Amino acid sequence: MAGTPVNIQSTEGMPPLRLISISARAGEVFSNQEKALHWLRSPNPSLNGLTPLEAATTDTGYQEVEDI
């Protein structure tokens, strides 16, 4: 369902609202929970090999994830 946050476990060091925000955005972009989860958990060359979830634990990384 588009616009529904994907179901992921909390990531250590990431504020809960940030986790909700990026999971919801990934759900909107992919319109598929499995694809969104795969993207969130996969290393991304645009994030220097970090996963979007790893990168989003910092303010700068969060902004980079939002910009992708």
Residue, then its C-alpha position, 0 to 999 in steps of 0.5 A: m500500500a503506497g504511503t504505508p511505512v515499511n515494517i522494520q525494527s528500530t535501528e540503534g542510534m537512530p531517533p524513532l521519528r527519523l526511522i518512521s520518516i525514512s521507512a514511510r518515504a521508502g514505502e511511498v517511492f517503491s509502493n512495495q514493502e519488500k522492495a522498500l525493505h530491500w533498498l533500506r537494508s542494501p549497501n548504496p554506492s551513493l552513501n559510500g557503501l552504507t545502507p540507507l538505515e546505517a547512513a540515516t543515523t547521522d544528520t548528514g547521512y539522513q539528509e543524503v538518504e532523503d536526497i537519493 
